[in-house]
Amino acid sequence: MAIARRTQRSAFYWRRKVGRVLRLPPRSGRSYNWFVDPSGDDDDLALIEKAITIVRAGHPYIA
């Protein structure tokens, strides 16, 4: 996990903070079909949101 390599936190920590990846209905009208509901403090959320943006750019749809 790239975030774990860049921080002093374990991959397990970040998996808990990122949470589950939820698939959205096909008619949601968005340019992607998945959603993540992250948790953590402001610094954690900023890192997670940046990672989501990068991943979503390459993988907007999941099966």
N, C-alpha and C positions, 0 to 999 in steps of 0.2 A: 504494500500500500504506500503510495508516494507521500502522503501526508505524514505517515509514521517515520519514513526515512528523513524527512525534513525537520521533524520536531523531536523532542525527547520523550514522546509518548509512544506506547506500543500500538500495534495494529489492532489488538483486542479493544483498547481504549477507543480508537477511532471508529471501529465497527459499531460499538455501543452508541457513540455520539451521532454517527450518520444515521443509524436506525434502518428501518426496512425501506426497500424500494417498492413503491406501489405503482401498479399499472393503471393508467387512466382509461376511461372508455374511449373507443375510437372516434366518437363524435364530440370530443371535448373542444374542438375548434382551436387547438393549440398546435404549435409546430413541433411538439414532442408528446410522447404518450406515457411518460413516467414521472413520478414525484417522490421526493424524499422529504421527510419531516425531521430535520436534525434537532439536536438539543446541545446545550453547553453554554459556556459564557460567551461574551461578545467576540473574543479573539478566536475561539473554536468555531463559532458560527461563520465568521468571516473567512476562515480557511476552508471550511466545508462548502460554503457558497461558491468560492472561487473554483474549487475542485469540481463541483457540480456543473458549473458553466463550461469548464474545459471538457469534461466527459460528455456532456449533452451535445456539444458542438460536433463531436465525432460519432455519437450514438444517440440520435434523437428518438429513435423508436426501439422498443423491446418487444419480444414475442410473448 
